[in-house]
Amino acid sequence: MAEQPIISLRGVTKIYGEGPTAFQALKGIDLDIAQGDFVAVMGPSGSGKSTTMNILGCLDVPSAGEFQFKGRHVETLDRDQRALLRRRYLGFVFQGFNLLSRTTALENVELPLLYRGEDKKQRYDMGMAALDKVGLREWWDHTPAELSGGQQQRVAIARAIVTQPDVLLADEPTGNLDSERSIEIMELLTDLNRNSGITVLMVTHEQDMAAFARTIVHFKDGLVERIEKGLRG
C-alpha cells in the first residue's frame, strides 16, 4: 500500500477580488507531495506557483478545493489553527534573508523558539545545533553585517530548521547569491533533505538550481502543466 502523501491538493482554486475585476490565480490544482521529497516549483510570473506556495505554507487559504497536510484538512482550520500548524510543522526560507541586523546569528536562529516559549537553555542548545547543521557554529556571535551573503542565508536556513519542521518551504533561496554560493546553499538543502528527512519545497526560476530536486513541478496559467523527475529523481 502506497504511503499517504504529506501534502495533497485536490481541485484547489484561488480567486482574488469579486465581480468583473476578479482574478483566478489557481484554476483547479491537483498535487501530491511525498514525505521526504525535494520538490522544485517552476513557472513564469503569474503562473500560480507563489499562490500555491502561500497556501501550502498556511499563509493563505484556497477559495475552493481540498488541502490535506498529514491527512488533516487544512481548508477547514481557522486562522489560529493554521498558525499553530505553521509553527509546529513548517520552516520558511526567503530570497531576502530577513535577519534582524542588530542581533547575533544565534539570536536570529533562536527567534522561532522564543515565540514558542522555550526556555533560555533549550533555545541555546537547539540554536547551536541548528547552526552546527549549516556549518556556522563558530560564527554564532556574529551579526549579519559580519557575515557574507551565503553565510546569512545559512543562518536563515538554521532559523527555519531550528524547530525541526517536517517541511521546509524555500522561495528563491539562491536569488540573491552568486553562482558559487548558490551551489553551496543547494548542497546544504540537499543534505538536509537526504540526512534529516526534511521535505523541501522550493520555488526557483533557475533550471540549474531545480536540477538539485528529485521532482520538478511546472506551473502555467494557474494549473500544474507537468511534473517531471529531477536529476536526483
C-alpha positions in Angstrom: 0.0 0.0 0.0 1.4 3.4 -1.0 2.3 5.8 1.8 -0.1 8.7 2.2 1.5 11.9 0.8 2.4 14.5 3.4 0.7 17.1 1.2 -2.3 16.6 -1.1 -4.2 19.2 -3.1 -7.4 18.4 -4.9 -9.2 20.8 -7.1 -7.7 23.8 -5.3 -8.7 27.2 -6.8 -7.9 30.7 -5.7 -9.8 33.8 -6.7 -8.8 37.3 -5.8 -11.4 40.1 -5.8 -15.1 39.9 -6.9 -17.3 40.6 -9.9 -15.8 41.7 -13.2 -12.4 42.5 -11.6 -12.0 39.1 -10.1 -8.8 37.2 -10.9 -8.5 33.4 -10.8 -4.9 32.7 -9.8 -5.4 28.9 -9.4 -7.8 27.0 -11.7 -8.0 23.6 -10.0 -4.7 22.3 -8.7 -4.2 18.6 -8.1 -0.8 17.8 -6.5 0.6 15.2 -4.2 3.9 15.6 -2.4 5.6 12.6 -0.8 7.2 12.6 2.6 10.9 13.2 2.2 10.7 14.5 -1.4 12.7 17.5 -2.7 10.4 19.4 -5.0 11.3 22.4 -7.2 8.3 24.5 -8.3 8.9 26.4 -11.6 6.8 28.6 -13.9 6.6 32.1 -15.3 5.3 35.1 -13.3 1.6 34.8 -12.8 1.6 31.0 -13.3 0.2 30.3 -9.8 3.3 28.9 -8.2 3.6 31.6 -5.5 -0.1 31.4 -4.7 0.2 27.7 -4.3 3.2 28.0 -2.0 1.4 30.6 0.1 -1.5 28.1 0.5 0.9 25.2 1.3 2.6 27.5 3.9 -0.7 28.2 5.6 -0.2 31.9 4.7 -3.3 31.9 2.5 -6.4 29.7 2.1 -7.9 28.3 -1.1 -11.2 29.6 -2.5 -12.3 26.0 -3.1 -10.9 22.5 -3.1 -9.1 20.4 -0.5 -5.7 20.8 1.1 -4.6 17.9 3.3 -1.5 18.1 5.4 -0.5 14.8 7.0 -4.1 13.7 6.4 -5.7 16.7 8.1 -8.0 19.0 6.1 -6.3 22.4 6.4 -9.0 24.2 4.5 -11.3 23.6 7.5 -8.9 25.2 10.0 -9.3 28.7 11.4 -6.5 31.3 11.4 -5.2 30.3 14.9 -5.2 26.6 14.0 -3.3 27.3 10.7 -0.8 29.4 12.7 -0.2 26.5 15.1 0.3 24.1 12.2 2.8 26.6 10.6 4.8 26.9 13.8 4.9 23.2 14.5 5.5 21.6 11.1 6.8 24.3 8.7 10.0 26.2 8.1 10.5 29.1 5.7 13.5 30.4 3.8 13.2 33.5 1.6 15.2 35.2 -1.1 15.9 38.2 1.2 17.5 36.7 4.3 15.1 38.6 6.7 17.6 38.6 9.6 17.5 41.1 12.4 20.5 43.3 11.8 21.5 44.1 15.4 21.3 40.6 16.8 23.8 37.7 16.6 23.4 34.7 14.3 22.4 32.6 17.3 19.8 35.1 18.5 18.3 35.2 15.0 18.1 31.4 14.9 16.5 31.3 18.4 13.7 33.6 17.4 11.1 30.9 16.5 11.9 29.1 19.8 11.3 32.4 21.6 7.8 32.6 20.0 7.2 29.0 21.1 8.0 29.8 24.7 11.2 27.6 25.0 13.4 28.4 28.0 16.8 30.0 27.6 18.9 26.8 27.8 16.7 25.0 25.4 16.9 27.9 22.9 20.7 27.9 23.2 21.1 24.2 22.7 18.7 23.9 19.8 20.0 27.1 18.2 23.6 26.0 18.4 22.6 22.5 17.0 20.9 24.2 14.0 24.0 26.4 13.4 26.1 23.3 13.5 24.0 21.7 10.8 24.6 24.6 8.5 28.3 24.8 9.3 28.2 28.1 11.2 28.6 27.0 14.8 31.8 29.1 15.2 30.0 32.2 13.8 27.2 32.1 16.4 28.2 35.6 17.9 28.5 37.4 14.6 25.8 39.9 13.4 24.5 39.7 9.8 26.8 42.7 8.8 29.8 40.5 9.7 28.6 37.6 7.5 28.7 37.1 3.7 25.5 36.7 1.7 25.9 32.9 1.7 26.5 32.8 5.4 23.5 35.0 6.0 21.3 32.5 4.0 22.8 29.7 6.1 21.7 31.5 9.2 18.2 31.9 7.7 18.1 28.2 7.0 19.2 27.4 10.5 16.4 29.6 11.8 14.0 27.7 9.5 15.1 24.2 10.7 15.6 25.0 14.4 12.1 23.9 15.3 12.7 20.6 13.4 10.0 21.1 10.9 8.6 18.4 8.6 8.5 20.7 5.6 10.9 23.5 4.5 9.4 26.0 2.1 12.1 27.9 0.2 11.2 30.9 -2.0 14.0 31.6 -4.5 16.6 30.8 -1.8 19.6 31.5 -4.1 18.1 34.6 -5.8 20.5 37.0 -4.0 23.6 34.9 -4.3 26.4 34.4 -6.8 26.8 31.0 -8.6 29.3 29.5 -6.1 27.3 30.5 -3.0 24.1 29.3 -4.8 25.5 25.8 -5.2 26.6 25.8 -1.6 23.1 26.6 -0.5 21.6 23.9 -2.8 24.0 21.3 -1.5 23.0 22.3 2.1 19.3 21.9 1.2 20.0 18.6 -0.4 21.9 17.4 2.7 19.0 18.4 5.0 16.6 16.6 2.7 18.7 13.5 2.5 20.1 13.2 6.0 17.5 14.9 8.2 14.4 13.7 6.2 13.0 17.2 5.7 10.6 17.5 2.8 11.8 20.5 0.8 9.5 22.7 -1.5 11.5 25.3 -3.4 10.3 28.0 -5.8 13.0 28.8 -8.4 13.4 30.4 -11.8 16.8 28.7 -12.3 16.9 25.4 -14.1 20.4 24.6 -12.7 19.0 25.0 -9.2 15.9 23.0 -9.9 18.2 20.2 -11.1 19.1 19.5 -7.4 15.5 18.4 -6.8 14.0 15.0 -7.1 10.8 16.3 -8.5 10.1 19.3 -10.7 6.6 20.8 -10.9 5.9 23.2 -13.7 3.1 25.7 -13.4 1.4 27.6 -16.2 -1.8 29.7 -16.3 -3.0 28.7 -12.8 -2.6 25.0 -13.4 0.1 22.3 -13.0 1.4 21.9 -16.6 3.6 18.9 -16.0 5.6 17.0 -13.4 9.0 15.5 -14.1 11.8 13.9 -12.3 14.9 16.0 -11.5 18.4 14.7 -11.8 18.2 13.2 -8.3 14.8 11.6 -9.0 
